[in-house]
Amino acid sequence: MSKIVYYSFKDLEKLKLELHHLITNERISISKQIAEARDKGDLSENAEYDAAKEAQGLLEMKIAELESKIASARVIDTSKLAKDKVLLYSHVEIKNVTTGSILKYTLVPESESNIVEKKISVSSPIGKGLLGKKVGEIAKINIPSGMIDFEILNISR
């Protein structure tokens, strides 16, 4: 059985839309490519056929992966989460106590992390260190380069 992964309603809908697109559009497109390649004759020396079959295998793998994610997904109603401490889907503003630099992140499940969008995983060292903290508290976080202290400046949803 797959492990349970938490999603916001919006992010779960994105997964469902992607799955729907893969099944209704991509699967049909690859089937047509296979049929066209098959019509060209000898399959043993048909590179187009081999490429289309490989693409079909990769697509089916991705579809199975998305179906598994959706089956094990649990939706979190972010509007009902406490706003006074750092939790999943919290937007946090933190200050590096040593350098004074201010950072803003959103804590998300590992599957949604994206550092470019400033979304960090709750299972990352920084995410784990921030969980449960309240405004004004200092989070002592052990990262590969050593220990860093972050002060929680703001928490929002």
N, C-alpha and C positions, 0 to 999 in steps of 0.2 A: 504494500500500500504506500502511496506517496505521502510525503509529509505535508501537513497543512500549511498553506501560505496565505497570509492576510493581504487583502487588497481593498482599496477604496472602491465604491460603486463605479466611479468614473473609469478607473484603471481596469477593472474587471470587464466593463463594457468594451474597452479598447481591445482586450484579448478576444472577446467574443466576435467583434467586428472583423478582426484579423483572421480568425478561424473561418468565419463565413466567407470572406473574400478568397481565401485559399481553396476552400471547397467548391465554391460556385464559379470562380473565374479561373484560377490557376490550374486546377485539376482538369478542367475542360480544355484549356489551352494546351496543356501537355499531351492530353489524349489526342488532340488534333495533330500535334507535331509527330507523335508516334505513328498515327495513321498515314500521314503524308510520307514519312520516311519508309514505312512498310511498303507503300505503293511503288517505291523506287526499285524494288527487286530484291536481290540476294541480301539477306539480313546478316550473313556471316562477315561481310566486308562493308557494311553500311555504317559509317561513322556517325551520320545524323541520327540513325536509329539508336545506336549505343548511347549517344549524348542525351537523347530524349528520355531513354529508359533510366539513365542515371539521374537526370533531373526529376523524373517521376519518383524515384526512390527517395531522394532528398526531400521532396515536397511531402511525401507520405510520412516521413520521419518528423518533419516539422508539424504536420497536422496532428500526429499522435502525441507529440510533446505538448502542444497547445491544449488538446483535449484532456490530457493528464493534469495540466496546470489548472484548468477550469474545474475539473472534477474535484480537485483537492482544495479549491479556493474557498476562503471564508471572507465575507464582506464585513468591513468595519464601518459603522456609521460614525464618521468623524465629528458630526455635530454633537454627539453624546459623550465624547471623550472629555475628561477633565482638562481645564485650560490653565490650571495653576502649576502643573509639573510637566516635564518633558516626556512625551509618549510617542508612539507610532503616529506619523503624519503631523507631528508638531513642527511649526516653523520656529526656529530658534535663532536668536542673535547672541553670539558669545564673544568674549574678549579674551585674547591671550594675555594673561596677567604679566608675563615677562616682557613682551614686545609692545603691548597696547593695541595690537591690530584687532580689528573687529571683523568677524565672519558671520555670514548668515547661511543656514542650512535648513533643509527639510529632511526629517528622518523618515525613511521609507523601508519597506521590506527589501531584502537583498535583490529580488528579481526586478525591482524598479530603480535601483541605484544608478545614478548618472552624475558624475562629478561636474560635467559641463553645465548641467542644469542645477547644480548645487543641491542634489538629492543624495544623501549618504545613507548607507544601510545601517539599520539598528544593530546589525551583528558586526559592524566594523568597530575597531578600537574606540574611535571617537563617539560613534553612536551608542555603544555599550556604556561608555563613561558618562554620557549625558542623560541617559534614561533615568527617570524618576527624580531628577534634580528640579529645584524650584528657582525662581528669579532671586538673584543675590547669592546663591550658593556657588561654591567653587568645585568644579569637577577636576579631579586629578586623573589624568589620562596617560597611560603608558603606551607610547607609540614606538616604532622601531628606532627612532633617533633619541629616545629618552622620555622622561616624564615631563608633561606639560600641564599647566594649570589654566583652566578656562573658567571665567566668571560668566554665569548665565545672566544676560542683560534683559532679554525679552522672550516671551513664549506666546505664540498665537496659533490659530488654525487656519 
